Amino acid sequence: MGPVRAWRDEEEIELGPRQQRAVLAALLLNNGIRLSNDQLIGMVWDDPTPSAVMALRTYVYKIRKLLPELNLKSRDGGYTVRAEIVDDCRGEPLEGLRSAYFDAQRVRLGDYRLKAREDFLERELDVLELQKHVAAFPLRERPRALLMRALYLEGRQGEALDHFHQARALLNEELGLDPGPELRKVHAQILNGDLDPPRRPEQLLPDLIDFTGRAEEIAQALRTLPGTVGITGMRGSGKTMLATRIGHLVRGRFPDGQIFVRGGDVADQLLRSVGVENPVGDKAALWREKARGKRFLVVVDDVQDAAAVRDLATPGSAMILTSVRRLHELPGVTWLKIAGLTEREAREFLRKTFGPARADAEPEQAKVLLERLSRLPSPIRVVGGRLSSRPHWTIGMVLLQMERESKLAGAIPSDCAAMLAPLIAADKQLSDPERHMLMCFARQDAEVIDIHKAADMSGGDPGEIELVLESLAGVHLIEPLVLGRYQLPQFVRLYFGRRTAALTA
């Protein structure tokens, strides 16, 4: 689209004569599709001579030398490339290339470019830009309808109606036609006063000013979007915070809006966010219809069931999913697994929560505290808030209080409950055998466990025990090391050790 050009870094690559550029263009226009020699020759030459086969081979050889990154492959008497193609919107599509094939592609790409431009104008509803577009393409009805809408929403109802009459006169004079349904609909809505501005959802949670770390995960997510990104990890690891941070970083790439959904009937909530009240029937299909041609960013937090999001992805839009369990049955998802912060990140986050001077005054105690919390952002935030509200407390005092609370057999104090909230929620989802297993590990204060030791402690069959351990690993309450061996995070040991103490008191 535009002249066929290529760059490596900032330096433009000379692509050779016109026919060589035509071969490259034909391959790129069929990105990922194998083209036979005869197909390529028919695309590049309208009246090929016998020498076209040799010329094609020469051009392919030279393209390989110029652009090894294309990975131009020969297979079964044909050629394939895979590349990202960018339209810089300058000049005529496929400028300078001449054949019946390229003439047809020029028309197709021109129509595609016009539609893309009009999609943008529909999102922005900028009167000046719409007036320029209507002047350039006076017989296209969609931009005229958009201009009428934009004028009306600016309070210029008379001008909007004048444009309808101008369009009707021009269409009748030039084509012998009356205005189409889109123009007539906008005209009727203006007359009835029921033309509402387009709904653009802005539902992302506020970004956190003290967000810390996760640089590698963020970079991978940015490379993946607008594909689907999944974030998995135990409760309290900061999945929602990470999804929110990524969403704010890319929100400018999704001008039709950002939608935040937390579990439940995801398709229903998506439809309501774009103005479809009380949707019925196949909601996923209706959402795909509404999202067609749009660029939405959808964040679905705490996905419980893969079926709730399976059929909701649409081209051009992006989804960020968070889930305790990795949903293997969902196709096309790039999963990011997160756990505790790194030691440096956790210390930095602790300094942000209650002040660097107090955190730095007790480096050894801070290290013990962070390890006890498995460097998880959620409990670190709670403990930091507790210290912030008690200016005369030290980290050592918090550690002492945690030791005392771990021996309590009664109700959990409110501060302790807030810190342990992720595991309290996780505990409610466990089966009896899973809960019993974790309490056995906590009673032994075991950091690393294997299947046979687990079977000895719990008195169960090793085969059944392995299923229980894998289930616990699936929700990240234990972490697999090698086959048959697992690690129990300190924060999990802390919680289930307290549960054990309460039951035996």
Summary of the structure (lengths in Angstrom):
residues: 505
radius of gyration: 30.7
end to end distance: 74.8
largest distance: 94.0
contacts: 1512
relative contact order: 0.06
helix: 55%
strand: 10%
